Amino acid sequence: MEIAVRTEQIINGHIVTNRQLETLAAVAMSGSKTAAAKRLGISVPVVHRYISAIEEAVGSPITVSTPAGTKLNEEGRKVLETYVTTELRCSDDHNFTICCSPVTEDLMMSTLSALKMMDVELVISDDEHNIRMMKENLADFAVIDDPLYLFDADEFEGIEIGYMGMVFVDNGPSFIRYRYGAQRVAFMFLDTMGRKYNIESETFSLPELLGSKKSYFVDEFLLLRKGIKMKSAIDPKVLKHSITAIYRKEDKTINRLVKALLARNIR
């Protein structure tokens, strides 16, 4: 007897089917709706219809059109993250799976493309979720932005693959906290300064962060990859922190990844 389990989501009371979620994943992986249609063997209008169905459930757009194709926005990422995680839990086996955050997403995607590792599952989330994926044996390799989280991952092997500084936008004592990057390191810096502050909100969205009139921290590397220039209240090197890859044990795939990431010379 062969038993298979597929997942669906209920978003705001609307059922989103596995096929629709599979299409969203294909768009995220291929970077365009046309390529996703070809990959799944369906027509482009069907891809549009499936994405529209998810957007109707979410109540807002989940993709952004760019000159290079189609990317998921923060709402789309949340839906995809849940889909990938639940699919892995329902599967007896999974492809080699890598976790990272939006801070290192472009780095990982370009590295995987250079290595022609196109059958890899790439999960984009925060450090806490990514370490949980490792602990639950749902991921094989994770890139951790905040070194303080490594205390929760001492059962894994790890190697520093680079360093990043953080930009500090100082608009007073009211802060908005970005969900990604070495935020705990940044706020510990404020504590050591004796700086009074209040975290009034938190966001998954980089545009929301940048558009707020509050103070915040964000990794300089992320801004550079997005082509954003921003003045920092302090030298970003003051908040320089390590970027660490963690894994269970070395093998050929791990060694290829680590070597390629080290060659990027993130400093």
C-alpha positions in Angstrom: 0.0 0.0 0.0 1.4 3.4 -1.0 0.2 6.5 1.0 1.0 10.0 0.1 0.2 13.2 2.0 -0.3 16.6 0.3 -0.9 19.9 2.0 -3.2 22.8 1.5 -3.5 26.1 3.4 -6.5 28.0 4.8 -5.7 31.7 4.5 -8.2 34.1 6.0 -10.9 31.4 5.6 -10.0 30.7 2.0 -8.7 27.3 0.9 -5.5 27.5 -1.1 -4.8 24.2 -2.9 -1.5 22.3 -3.1 -1.4 22.9 -6.8 -1.7 26.6 -6.3 1.1 26.5 -3.7 3.2 24.4 -5.9 2.8 27.0 -8.6 3.9 29.8 -6.2 7.0 27.8 -5.4 7.8 27.3 -9.1 7.5 31.1 -9.7 9.8 31.8 -6.7 12.4 29.2 -7.9 12.3 30.1 -11.6 11.9 33.9 -11.2 9.1 34.2 -13.8 5.6 33.1 -14.4 6.4 32.0 -17.9 9.3 29.8 -16.7 7.1 28.4 -13.9 4.4 27.4 -16.5 6.9 25.6 -18.6 8.4 23.9 -15.5 4.9 22.7 -14.4 3.6 21.8 -17.8 0.7 24.3 -17.6 -0.2 27.5 -19.5 0.8 31.0 -18.4 -2.9 32.0 -17.9 -3.3 29.1 -15.5 -0.2 30.3 -13.5 -1.8 33.8 -13.3 -5.1 32.3 -12.2 -3.4 30.3 -9.4 -1.4 33.2 -8.2 -4.5 35.4 -8.3 -6.4 32.8 -6.2 -3.7 33.0 -3.5 -3.7 36.8 -3.6 -7.5 36.8 -3.1 -7.0 34.6 0.0 -4.2 36.8 1.3 -6.1 40.0 0.5 -3.1 41.7 -1.1 -0.5 41.1 -3.9 2.1 38.4 -3.2 4.5 39.0 -6.1 6.4 42.0 -7.5 7.2 42.4 -11.2 10.7 43.5 -12.0 12.7 44.0 -15.2 14.3 40.6 -14.4 11.0 38.7 -13.9 8.8 38.0 -10.9 9.7 38.0 -7.3 7.7 37.2 -4.1 7.1 40.0 -1.7 7.0 39.5 2.1 3.4 38.2 2.0 4.3 35.7 -0.7 7.4 34.6 1.3 5.3 33.8 4.3 2.9 31.6 2.3 5.8 29.9 0.6 7.7 29.3 3.8 4.7 27.6 5.3 4.2 25.5 2.2 7.8 24.4 2.0 8.0 23.5 5.7 4.8 21.5 5.8 5.7 19.7 2.6 9.0 18.7 4.1 7.3 17.4 7.2 4.8 15.4 5.1 7.6 13.8 3.0 9.6 10.7 3.9 12.5 12.2 2.0 13.4 15.6 0.6 16.0 17.2 -1.7 19.0 18.8 -0.2 17.6 21.8 1.7 19.2 25.1 2.6 17.9 27.8 4.9 18.9 31.4 5.0 17.4 34.8 5.5 16.6 37.6 3.0 19.9 39.1 4.1 21.9 36.3 2.4 19.2 35.2 -0.1 20.8 36.8 -3.1 24.2 35.4 -2.0 22.8 31.8 -1.8 20.9 32.0 -5.0 23.9 33.3 -7.0 26.1 30.6 -5.4 23.7 27.8 -6.2 23.4 29.1 -9.7 27.1 29.1 -10.1 27.4 25.6 -8.8 24.4 24.5 -11.0 22.6 23.1 -7.9 19.2 23.6 -9.3 17.5 20.8 -7.5 18.1 22.3 -4.0 15.2 23.4 -1.8 15.9 27.0 -0.6 13.9 28.2 2.5 14.0 31.9 3.3 13.2 32.7 6.9 14.7 34.1 10.1 17.5 32.5 12.1 15.2 31.1 14.7 13.0 29.3 12.2 16.1 28.1 10.2 17.7 26.6 13.2 14.5 24.9 14.1 14.4 23.4 10.5 17.9 22.0 11.2 16.9 20.6 14.5 13.9 18.9 13.0 16.0 17.4 10.3 14.1 19.3 7.6 17.2 21.2 6.4 20.8 20.1 5.7 22.6 23.5 5.6 21.7 26.9 7.1 23.3 30.3 6.9 22.9 32.1 10.3 23.1 36.0 10.4 23.1 36.5 14.1 26.0 34.8 15.9 24.0 34.9 19.2 21.7 32.2 17.7 24.6 29.8 17.5 24.3 29.1 21.2 21.1 27.3 20.2 22.9 25.3 17.5 25.9 23.8 19.3 25.1 20.3 18.1 26.0 21.3 14.5 29.3 21.9 12.8 29.9 25.4 11.6 32.2 27.7 9.8 32.4 31.5 9.4 31.8 32.3 5.8 32.1 36.1 6.1 31.3 39.2 8.1 28.8 42.0 7.7 28.3 45.5 9.2 25.0 47.0 10.2 23.6 50.4 9.3 22.0 52.4 12.1 19.3 54.8 11.1 18.8 57.1 14.2 15.5 58.9 14.2 15.1 59.0 18.0 14.1 56.6 20.7 11.2 54.9 18.8 12.4 51.8 16.9 11.0 49.4 14.3 12.7 46.0 14.4 13.5 44.1 11.2 12.9 40.4 11.5 16.2 39.5 9.8 19.9 40.0 10.4 21.9 40.4 13.6 19.2 42.4 15.4 20.1 41.1 18.9 23.7 42.2 18.4 22.5 45.6 17.4 20.2 46.1 20.3 22.8 44.8 22.7 25.0 47.6 21.4 22.4 50.1 22.4 22.2 48.5 25.9 25.9 48.8 26.4 25.7 52.5 25.4 23.0 53.0 28.0 20.7 54.3 25.2 17.0 54.5 26.1 14.8 53.1 23.3 11.4 51.5 22.7 10.7 48.9 20.0 7.3 49.9 18.9 6.8 47.6 16.0 8.4 44.7 14.0 8.3 44.0 10.3 9.2 41.4 7.7 9.2 44.0 5.0 12.3 45.9 4.0 10.3 48.7 2.2 8.2 49.1 5.3 11.4 49.3 7.4 13.0 51.9 5.1 9.8 53.9 4.8 9.2 54.2 8.5 10.1 57.3 10.3 11.4 55.3 13.3 15.0 54.3 14.1 16.2 50.9 13.0 19.1 48.6 12.2 19.7 46.8 8.9 22.6 44.8 7.5 24.7 46.9 5.1 25.2 43.9 2.8 21.4 43.6 2.2 21.3 47.3 1.2 24.3 47.0 -1.1 22.7 43.9 -2.8 19.6 46.0 -3.4 21.5 49.0 -4.7 20.4 51.1 -1.7 22.8 53.8 -0.4 22.0 55.0 3.1 23.8 57.1 5.7 24.5 55.4 9.1 24.6 57.1 12.4 27.7 55.1 13.2 30.3 53.3 11.2 28.8 50.0 10.1 32.0 48.3 11.1 31.2 49.0 14.7 28.4 46.5 14.4 30.4 44.0 12.4 29.2 40.4 13.0 30.0 37.0 11.6 27.9 35.0 9.1 28.1 31.3 9.8 27.1 28.2 7.9 26.0 25.3 10.0 25.6 21.6 9.0 25.6 18.1 10.5 28.7 16.7 8.9 31.0 17.4 6.0 30.4 15.7 2.7 31.1 16.6 -1.0 28.0 18.8 -1.3 28.7 20.7 2.0 32.4 21.2 1.0 31.4 22.6 -2.4 29.0 25.0 -0.8 31.4 26.2 1.8 34.2 26.6 -0.7 32.0 28.6 -3.0 30.7 30.8 -0.2 34.1 31.5 1.2 35.3 32.5 -2.3 32.6 35.3 -2.3 34.8 37.0 0.3 32.0 38.7 2.3 33.6 41.4 4.4 
